[in-house]
């Protein structure tokens, strides 16, 4: 016989929350026993116990979602930490030197002496402000002083 998907989902949910459901069932049984006491005492006690059971179960459901999310984050952090430890172990073993790994992260910038005159990667110096204005340093200083 085949189990419907909804029934299977409910059974899985009950399996995940077995302890909380067991506590609720036990508290309901205690509330039923409390109703055997005189009504003046038994009914308020039973209502209090049922409220405790319902409220506790709702808090458990809300917290279980948060706990699941935090556990996922912890798993990710532990996985990342393991990867970093592995990398550090490989570096410490000397398989890859630290200098080799650091230089792989940066783009090599060749020196001007190494470049050919018509090389497209060649860098050119920028002109100074005085060159653009056509003034020498003394004229620029005098003009700034207001003379």
Phi, psi and omega in degrees: 000139182268138179268129178298154183299319181296318179295319178296320178296319179295318179296320176297318179297317179294326178294322179289331183247034186299314184295316180296320178294322179295320178295319179296316179297319179296318179292325176295320178297319178295322178294321177295321177293324180295334179289346178286341177289169178305141186305331181294325182259318188295314183294315177297322179294317179297318179296319178297316181294319178295321176296319176300316182296312181295314180295318178297321180292320178295319177296320178299316181296316179295317182289331181295325176294315180296318180297320179297318179295316181293322177297322176297318178296320179296318177300317179297317179295320178294322178296317179295319178297320178296320178295320178294320178296320179297316179299316179294324178294318178296319179294319181291332182286346177090005178297315176235126179285152182297323180296321180295319181291320180293322181288337177290335182281339183254148176279133181286127177253113183288152176288157180296330181292330183281343184272145175282157183299329182257020181287132181291343179272000182294141178258149180243144178286143178277145179288150179283164182296323180295324178296322180290323181277343180078025180245155172266177186294320182296317180296320180294320180293317180296321181293324179291326179287343180092014182274000000 
